[in-house]
Amino acid sequence: MTALVLALIAGAVIGLALGALGGGGSVLAVPALIYLLGFTPAAATTASLIIVTATSATALYAHTRDGNVAWRTGALFAAAGIVPAFLAGAVAGRMPEAALTAAFAVIAALAALRMLRPSASKPPDQIRPGTAAGAGAGLGAVTGFLGVGGGFLAVPALVNVLGLAMRRAVGTSLLVITVNSLAALTARTGTSSGLHWEIIGPFTGAAILGAWDGKRLATKISGTTLQKIFAGVLLAVAAFMLVDVVV
């Protein structure tokens, strides 16, 4: 019963962040699954991809209704990340648990620091296809390797590399996250040992409901404020994970 309650609370928080920020919430899924619900790092990254895929697809639908998804741009960006996500997902299953945890903590810390930096959109004529493809491929690799959606990297990339407005970048990032997460999950088919579906199911359900509330929250609180709060939490989680690996 305690595990179920923790799963519901963690799922709701992650869904809120994903719906409000277009990403970032999934970064908390892995540590929540490991430290609160007893998953191994490998199982946690796989379970996180299941949760992120379902939640992102739901949040994508909500943003689509408001016209906040640049489908062509998002599809091209996501396509560049499919193969890297698949390959990285296959490699992650063979990594030592300590190395996987440490890598995740470092990426989480970098994501938090990136969130604290303001983003300024560039005019569309400054967009370089090669840069966009490189950003999409890098995002796919991170998604596959660490089991995170990568929205914390996708939104800044869509703003700074592809010149999208922040609101449109948030919606479009959910398309990218869904595609990359599906590709990474496909690479992990057959590596379902250690997955507790009785936990993953409620966790995912709470995250999906939270994503709807997160979208509404985004209209009431500024994105900058939300990002700063979330970045602070993320830095604390990253520090805890690094200390855990070292000790």
N, C-alpha and C positions, 0 to 999 in steps of 0.2 A: 504493500500500500504506500509506503514511504517513497519507494522508487517511482511509482506511478504519479504521485503528487509532484515530485521533483521534475519528472519528465514534462508534466503539463505546464509547470511554471517556467522552466527553461525554454520550452517550445514557444510559449506566448511571448517571452522577451525577445527571442530571436526573430519571430514573425513580425513583431512591432518594428524592430530595426530594419528588417528587410523591406517591409512595406513603406516605411518612412524615408529611408535613405537609398533605396534601390540596391542595397548590398551592405555587407559588413556584419549582418547578424549571423551569417553562417560561420564566421570566424569564431564565434562563441560556442557553436554546436559541438565542435570536437573536444575542447576542454570540459564542457558540461557532460558529455558522454563518458569521458575518461574519469574525471574526478568526482562527479556526482552519481553516475550510474554504473560505474565499474567496467566499462568497455576497455578492451586493449586499444592501443593507438591505431593499429591496423584496422580493427573492426570499427573503431570510432570514425575514421576517415571514410570508410565505405558507407556506414550508416548516415553520416553527414550528407553524403551525396544524394542518398535517397530522400532525406528530409528537404534538402535544398532544391532538388529538382521539382518536387511536388509544390513546395511553397512558392518558388519563383514563378512557376507556370500559373499559379493562382493570382499572384500579384501582377503578373504580366497582363492577364485578362482584365484586371481592374484598371490598369493604366491605359490599356488599349481603348477602353470605353471612353476615356477622356481625350483620346487623340495624342497621347504623349509618347508614342513609340515610332521611331524612324525605322521602318521595316527594312528598307534596302540597305541603309547604312549598318544597322545592327546585324543583318544577315551576312554581309561581307566581312564584318569584324569577327563575328562568331565562326564563320567558315575557316578563317585563318587559324583558329584555335582548336579545331576538332581533332586533327592528327596529333598535335602535341599533347592534348588532354588525354587521348587514348593511350599514347605511349607512356606518358608519365604515370598514368593510373596503373599500368601493368608493372612498372618499375617499383612503385611505392609499396606494393604488396610483398616485395622481397627485401625491403629496407629494415635494418635493426630498429627496434622500437624506440630506443633512446635517441637515435639519430633523427627519426621521424618527428619525435616530440620537440627536439631542439630546433629543427628546421621550421616547424610550425610556429614555435614561440618567436623566432627571429622575424618571420614574415608578418606575424601579428603585430609585433612592435613597430616594424616599418610601416605597416598599414595605419597604425594609430598616429604615427608622426606625420604621415601623408595627409591624414584627415585634418590635422591641425593647421595645415598650410592652406591658404585660400587659393581657389582655382579661378583662373580668368580665361574665358573662352576666346578662341582665335577665329579670325575671319575664315570662312570656308576656302578662300583661294590660297591659304597657306597650308592646306592639308596635303600631305605627301602620301601617296598610296603605299609606298614601301614602309614608311614609318607606321602607318595604320596596320599593315599586315604584321609587322614585327610586334607591335603592341598586342594584337589579337593572339598571335602565337604564344607570346610570353604569358598572357593571361590564361590561355588554355593549359599550358604546362603547370602553372601554379594550381589550377583547379584540379587537374588529374593527380598531381603528386600529393597535395595536402588535403584533398577532399573538401575544399571550400569553393563557394560559388565564384569568388573573385570580384564581387561587386565593388569592394573597397578600392580595387585597382581599375575596374571597368569605368566607373563614373568619371574619375579624373581624366582617364585616357580619352573617353568620348567627348569631354569638354575641351581638353587641351590639344588633342591630336586631330579630332574630327570636327571641332568647332560647334558642337551642339550646345544649346542652352541647357542650364542645369536641370530644369524640370523634364525636358525631353531626354536628357542623358540618363536620368534616373529610370524612366520607363524603358528606354532602349537597353540599358544594362541588364534588365531582367530577361530580355530575349537572349542576350549573350550568355548569361548565367545558366539559363535553362538548357541551351544547346551544349555548352561545354560540360555541364554536369552529367547530361545524358551520355555523352561520349566517354567521359571518365568512368561512369558507372558500367557501361558496356564492357570496358576493359577489365573490370573487376568481377565479371560474371563467373561464378564458380568459386569465388573466395568469400563465401557467406558464413564461414565458421565464426562463432563468437557474436553473431548478430542476435539480439533479443527482440523479436518482433513485437512481443507484448509491451515493450518500451518504445520501440520506434513508431508504432502505430499512433498511440496517444500523443507522443512528442510531435509527430508530423501534423496531426489534427489541430493541436493547439497552435502550432506555428502558422498554419494556414489561416486560422481565425485571427491570429495576431496580425497577420499581414494586411488584412482588411482594415483593422483598427489603425495600423501604422500609416496606411495611406491617408486616412482621415486626420491623424495626428499631424501629418506633414503640412496640412493646410492651416493649422493653428499655431504651430511653433516653427520658428525659422530653421531652415536647414543647417545654418551655421551653428546654432545653439545645440541642435541634436547631434551634430558631428562632434562637437567638443565634449559633450557628455559621454558619448559612446567611445571616443578616443581615450578618455581617461580610464574607463572600465577596461578597455582593450590593453592598455599599457600595464595595468595591474595584473591582468590575467597572464600576459606574456612574461612578466617578471616572475610570477609564481611558478610558471612552467619551467623556466630556465633554472630557477633555484632547485626545483624538484629533480631535474636531470643531473645537475651538478652534485647535489647532496645524495 
